[in-house]
Amino acid sequence: QVQLVESGGGLVQAGGSLRLSCAASGSIFSINTMTWYRQAPGKQRELVASVTRGGTTNYADSVKGRFTISRDDAKNTVYLQMNGLKPEDTAVYLCRLMQNLRIYWGQGTQVTVSS
């Protein structure tokens, strides 16, 4: 059993920055891919960014150049540094962890970007 605890969400002005954290606890032995998704009202859930065990990153085109995903395996934590935030980034951001072909989801954290 793995639990994910997210933090760092909140309200920010357009052009501002936020850093999301997702800390995993429980039965942690070998984390593979860690991924951030987001869900906005009236829209489908979309992949924002992911990072593999080896450090390979992938980003949605809409956030490329603005967001940076990173991981600290010593802390079992994945981060999402979000710069140059836009109102279109407003959504619930969800952390997903894959370990041994099992997936775990965080509860989500709200990010609201005001105009």
Disulfide bonds with the S-S distance in Angstrom:
Cys22-Cys95 2.16
